[in-house]
Amino acid sequence: MERLYAGESIAHVLLVTGVLGAGAAWLAGRAIAGAWRPAWQVVGTAFLLAAAARFVHFALLQGDITSLSSFCVDLLFLVAVGLLAWRTTRAAQMVRQYPWLYGRAGPLCWRKLKQETPRGN
């Protein structure tokens, strides 16, 4: 951890990336899913959020803004949080929007409900 975030304390990393960045990534993932946008848009949003987190580390906490390893770790973490939020929101949407087709199969997925076939006379 010390090599990834050189000169930054674990408390600073947890505050900026873990709390502020993850909160923003969660809200962004929910918003993207709520607008029925594809999951790949979460990656672009997380890229911008990781850049913002690196800037906050630099501006407020005297971190290294050019640290590629720190940026990559932040990016991977924020993409994971954003995609998790996107998937949970999409699962809830599918069940809420199409209750005759889908039922909940856990927090991240849905299942197709059995359709009754009409019986011939």
Sequence and secondary structure as in RCSB ss.txt:
>XXXX:A:sequence
MERLYAGESIAHVLLVTGVLGAGAAWLAGRAIAGAWRPAWQVVGTAFLLAAAARFVHFALLQGDITSLSSFCVDL
LFLVAVGLLAWRTTRAAQMVRQYPWLYGRAGPLCWRKLKQETPRGN
>XXXX:A:secstr
 TTTTTT  HHHHIIIIIIIIHHHHHHHHHHHHHTT  THHHHHHHHHHHHHHHHHHHHHH   TT HHHHHHHH
HHHHHHHHHHHHHHHHHHHHHH TTTEEE SSS EEE         
